[in-house]
Amino acid sequence: MTLDLFLQTVVNATYAASYMALIAVGLVLIFGVMGVINFAHGELYMAGAYAVVALYAQSGFPFFLSVVVGLVFVGMLGLLMEYGLLRPLRDNPLGGLIASIGFLLILQTLAVLQFGVQMEHVPPSTQGKIVFGDGVVITYQRLYVVVATVVLLSALWLFLRNSKFGWALRACAQDREAAALQGMSINNTARLAMFIGAALAGVAGALTAPLVAPTPYMGHPVIITAFIIIIVGGIGSLEGAVLAAILYAFVNTFVTTIYDGTLANIVGLLLMLVVLILKPTGLFGAKERA
């Protein structure tokens, strides 16, 4: 592998790690606070992408306005899930899991009815790019994803550690009953966790829409990858999700570049198995879950 190819692969892996981290952190936050595995999380990512398709590609709205609307729209979908599906099944994790699968199918069906099954073309918001050396390129469109991830995850980290609502989220994730006894509203923290987690998936889909050709079934590989990441990082660990997203993205991207995508998927699963054998709780598995 030449130096330029190595550096280009690093750039590609950094982009991949960015949107994977947004999705995985949102999924971990929902699980940590609500105790529910949200199988519809990949479809929330898809909904964010289709918000950009509808507003930016089809209606001519500015790209970043479309991304913001997508973030809010998917966050509201998360609130709808929490109120209509997950809250009534709060004490039934298996029921919540099945309900999320049902919501997954509903979102897929709505996307097919509205947009069809074909791949959607979303033009990039800019043709700008940065060139390093003789041929290492990062487009502005990918750079937006990296910068947005750093900003959003940094803001979330500060929010969780320096605000009353952030402390409530962490307390509910550690011990829901004890938090309730201290006067914290379980319903309010669940709503907040669901909105933030869904919004992170939505903004990931919105930002990557010009890069991935959205389809109604684009959530399938995403949710599988997200589960691998949170298992490797440690279920319930936000820091672990970020580190595992970086690790997985770099391994997957390098193997894809050197060999092919199928082998890269196999290596990703092997990575998960190795981590589980050596450290069953994951890299950052700990008592604290948020």
Secondary structure, 3 states (H helix, E strand, C coil): CCHHHHHHHHHHHHHHHHHHHHHHHHHHHHHHHHCCCCCCHHHHHHHHHHHHHHHHHCCCCCHHHHHHHHHHHHHHHHHHHHHHHHCCCCCCHHHHHHHHHHHHHHHHHHHHHHHCCCCCCCCCCCCCEEEECCCEEEEHHHHHHHHHHHHHHHHHHHHHHHCHHHHHHHHHHHCHHHHHHCCCCHHHHHHHHHHHHHHHHHHHHHHHHHHHCCCCCCHHHHHHHHHHHHHHHCCCCHHHHHHHHHHHHHHHHHHHHHCCHHHHHHHHHHHHHHHHHHCCCCCCCCCCCC
